[in-house]
Amino acid sequence: MQLIKIKKKTNGKVEQAKLLIALFCLLSNIKLSDTELTVLAYFMVYRINRKTKDLILSSGILKSEDSLKNTMSKLKKFGLLVRSVDSKEYFLRKELDLILSPVMGLLIKVDNS
């Protein structure tokens, strides 16, 4: 197996999360807007809670609570957010539920057999 090494520098955890999510979506054939990627990156970095939702709204990423609900609904539709049956809370799908560290590696296996 050949290994290709690509280095990419990001300017913070949100940008790092956004890059990882964009790669995941590209390989999973999921098309998201830049805003949807940013919202999901915030959820990856800060977790899904009221404080993070307020941060998304106050920073102007989304304009209203309804926009946030619609975005979360779309992310759920694509399977990127999962809703717990018991508590009705949202969680990231397990492949995206990462603890970000300053340096991360990504292993991509491309199989044509």
Residue, then its C-alpha position, 0 to 999 in steps of 0.5 A: m500500500q502506498l502512502i501519500k503525505i499531505k500537510k495542512k496548517t489551520n488557524g484554530k480548532v474550528e477551522q481544523a474541525k471544518l477541514l475534517i468535516a469537509l473531507f469526510c463529506l467529500l468522501s461520503n458524497i455529502k454536499l454541505s454549504d459553507t455555513e452548514l460546515t461551520v455550524l457542524a464544526y462549532f458543534m464538533v469543537y464546543r459540543i451541542n448545547r445551548k451555549t454553542k447555539d447562542l454562540i452561533l447566533s451571536s457571531g452571525i453565522l446564522k441569523s435566527e433560531d429558526s435558521l439554526k433549527n433548519t440547519m440542524s434538521k438538514l444535518k440530521k437528514f444527512g446523518l451527521l447529527v443523531r438524535s437520542v431516542d431517550s433524551k431527545e438531544y442531538f449528538l455528532r455521528k460517531e465518526l465525527d465525534l472526535i476530540l481535536s488535538p493540535v496535530m491530527g492524522l487522517l487515514i483514508k483507504v481507497d479500495n477498487s477491488 
